[in-house]
């Protein structure tokens, strides 16, 4: 690590709020990457007739446990549970509770529901929090906690992918405009103005009407209309830096334009880009939530925080939905803002840290 | 009785847990109506000392000791007490007149603001006071200048406005931090005269911070010489100049680029231009037609032979840097540029790449011309990646060799530019140019940003390299003393036109145009 980065890392660590936010966020996001092992309606491990099964990772038909169907075993059904424990006893189809005797067992994840598991509550959904559903259930009787864990992963993943792609496109476009200037700049700027004034929401509604919306289509659309956010800043940095003496010196050395942009000018533009990043990330999370809230986003089976918010609005008698959605957003966005605030300060050469 | 009394001042800067002791045990005083000069090279702590008098240092500074203004202690004084003193009793003039003025306000507004704040004058009364001030600092036709914005004024005029601002509230003490450094020599002389005149008329005390001993000689009553945060010598100006006691003072006084260029044998011509023009079109009217041209360089014909130095002299805005960029084909120009027998004018960028190795450049600002995120090795070797120079040899070895040649320790090649001093950085820039073994080197004010003692070393280095490799130099400078030490021939430029050109000795001994005479007078005044 170069001394410059060593100093920046030191400065970042000196900002305790940002440092702890980074840790908390890293742990939360790291855990959510393994959401299938934390919240799932399939057991992690099954022992049946002395054989081991890994349902969380592998498909087993019900017939594998002595059942009747070729479809995947429904591990939450009492009959299937009885078959596994008892080693395939036929009594299970008559009285699964009494017949569940044997040396088979199932290891469940801490939250035995997935985001799309529809539970048989025995009462009206949404149901308030209880011992089985720590954050209650939503209006289709799905466990809210499981949905939040998957929704967090989806939101952050969406934001990171969108930010990465928009940054690459925005930096590349801004770099070309700023570095070459003149007519290139003029034409590009007009194109961007036209592009930026396209009503994004209408396009998305139209696209949603033609195709079934999915994650990657939504990423594509967001990037398509989001890349202009960075162009202005990067273009300004390149316009400024192209007249720096070390850029002139490189041109006098005969270094090619591409190399000059990459090696000499881009590092300068990175700091400006970094200051914009938190806005892009939080903006991406917000736009995904907005689309889901309006019903133009992902299908309603997908674990989406925006969809949870919509349910909260429709079910004001179930405040646990609203509180969960609010705190999920508040904690996620605050952590991200704190982290990037620290990053930006650490990159600011004028800032002194005692 | 003294106006400002500094006793045992210590200033430390803390960053990343490391402490930098910038000023150590400095004591001096400024008497009523007296001008005291703080002299030293960059990094000696002179500006920090001045800023600490009214607590203008950043938060990372720790100030210990005593600073008394009119008997009142300033170290640890409340912000309210300091604000009353700042701009009222103690005024500042800074080095850079462009950035010290707000570009969005007229000069009347900027001057009136402080007058209204401290004196309560409004409307016509404030306006009258502003006019009075502008007349006092010698701005001609002051009434018509009231509505002007800073960019409409020249550098000298801007500095006059800054002085008017500093005088607005009738201060007792004026602290001037390198007030003439950014100005041309002829303007410098005028500003110094103005300050001396104001001091005599208003009875001002002045604390004058500068690195330029000629300025000190002209204006100071007493001198404090600073080195590495310590005052090594202080005394009456005449006495210090006539009989310097401390070796550092002696070294400073002796630091003057001296000697002349190497005598020249008959050699082939490397570069020739004929009536080179760089005109920037001015668009006007509804249809953006070209209504005129800014003639940045007008009909410049130059010729440089191998081993020869052509000195291009002129004040800011004279077009000398533009000429250099045009010769390097970094900006568009008209008229033939014959480089090593080939007209390179109008060649496409790709076609010029081959000639870049033979034609190199060293820029003025050693801080700006090195990419801060690359190591010295990467910087120096960058050109090797483009041109095939001894491809059989190890690049690291070549970098080490050239570093040794320009007087740098090759062991430092893994470090970054910010770890080097200004003089060392300029050596890095020279090494980057020299590693390609060029035939022509364009030197654009290579010594202007450096301290005097370092300037002398760089001039020596350039002369040595020229002798060894038979280099042709196009040397651009506003500093006639450096030009005299290096140039065989001289060209004087003004507003894009070539005013005078000829043999260096001839031009210095017997200048033909009035402008050249004025330049020479301003540059060598106070020395002879």
Interface residues (C-beta under 8 A of the other chain):
Chain A: X2 X3 X4 X7 X10 X11 X244 X245 X246 X248 X249 X250 X251 X252 X253 X254 X255 X256 X263 X264 X267 X352 X353 X354
Chain B: X14 X15 X16 X58 X59 X60 X325 X328 X330 X352 X353 X354 X356 X357 X359 X360 X361 X363 X364 X365 X368 X369 X370 X371 X373 X374 X382 X383 X385 X386 X387 X416 X429 X432 X436
